[in-house]
């Protein structure tokens, strides 16, 4: 039984991926960095890279970070960095979804309320009252103010749903 070792090119690709992952640590805050990385040598190398101004010195420091990354388990770091990067995208998605639900709830109340309840899995009495007030409001300024409050409630419900799913 002979095991074939990875080719030189495959090893180089792996090392470059680790270096790129290590470079992404440079952009993190100190709090995020210490929460993600346990290796003090890597933390010191990342902090030094932040304070390096010379292009050549920064390039060498990034290579050192890549070399340190080879000696540690990079998967937990990769997962944590992905989770940090995913956060803003999730916020934008929830915001767009909340806008769509607000528009739908304000225009078609009965069917959309039942569907929104089934999606979120909760009954929001405040949202029901706001929708009833929105339907009976006559001035446009009152409708706009109620529409903003409805958006906040819908956004709160969708965010709570996402947090429940994340657990």
Secondary structure, 3 states (H helix, E strand, C coil): CCCCCCCHHHHHHHHHHHHHHHHHHHHCCHHHHHHHCCCHHHHHHHHHHHHCCCHHHHHHHHHHHHHHHHCCCCHHHHHHHHHHHHHHHHHHHHHHHHHHHHHHHHHCHHHHHHHHHHHHCCCCHHHHHHHHHHHHCCCHHHHHHHHHHHHHHHHHHHHHHHHHHHC
